[in-house]
C-alpha cells in the first residue's frame, strides 16, 4: 500500500509540471497588476487579449508587442519557467538574444520569483493563439541586438526589489508594485537620447512617450491620497477632468482592478515618494 501511495504521488507531481510551481489564480491578478492586456492585445480583434501585434512607435523605430499565449510556434508555449524568468528579469530570450527595453524587463527584474511563477502559471491556462506578430521595424544601427549588451551595462540594474527598512510595510508594498509589475516609471519617467530612464526626474512625466504621446507627471503638486484614489479608480482628476489616452486603458485594465489594500499601498508610496 505504501509503495502504491508513493507511486500515485509521484505520478501526480509529474502529470502537471506547468502548474506545479505557480498559482494561476494569483497569476491572473499579477497579470492585471502589470497591465499586460494593455500592450499585448491584438488591435481590432475581440477575444485576443494576449495575442500581440500592437505597434508601438518610438524614436528608435516601431516595436510590435509579442504574442504571449501558450501557442508553441508563435507564442511562449515552448518556454520553461526558467526561460520565462530569464526573459522577465534579465531581458534574455530562450535563444540567448537580448530584448529591447520596449519590453520593460528593466522593471520586471524587481519582481519576486513566486510572482513570476504565478504569472507564468496563469499564462499557461489561456487559449493559445496563432496570431503572427510582425518583426520590429527598427533602422540601423538599432536593429543590431548585440548592442543591447552595452545598453544594459549603462542603464539596466538587475535584481529583485529590496524593501526599505526605514519605511512601512504598506509603503514598501506600494514601491514594489509601482517599480516592479506595474512598471509605472517606464512611461512616466523621461528618457535620454539612448533610451535610458532619467532617474533624476523619476515619475515627472515624459514629453516624448510611446506613439509621441505626452505622458504626465504622476506626482502633481498638491495631490492628496483622495485625489490619487479617485484618479486611479475612476480616471477623474481633482479639477473634474478625466484621464484619457493610454492612461485611460491602464485605469480600466490595471489600477481599477487592484485590491483596496494594494491601491492604498500604491497611493502611500506616491504621496511619500522623495
Secondary structure, DSSP 4 states (H G I P E B T S, - for coil): -HHHHHHHHHHHHHHTGGGSSS-HHHHHHHHHHTTHHHHHSPTT-TT-TTS---EEEETTEEEEPPP-SS-TTTSSTT--HHHHHHHHHH-B-TTSPBPPTTS-HHHHTTS-HHHHHHHHHHHTTSPP--PPPPPPB--TTTT-GGGHHHHHHHH---------TTS-HHHHHHHHHHHTTT-THHHHB-B-TTS-B-GGGTTSBBTT-GGG--BPPSS-TT--HHHHHHHHHH-B-TTS-B--HHHHHHHHHTGGGS-HHHHHHHHHHHHH--
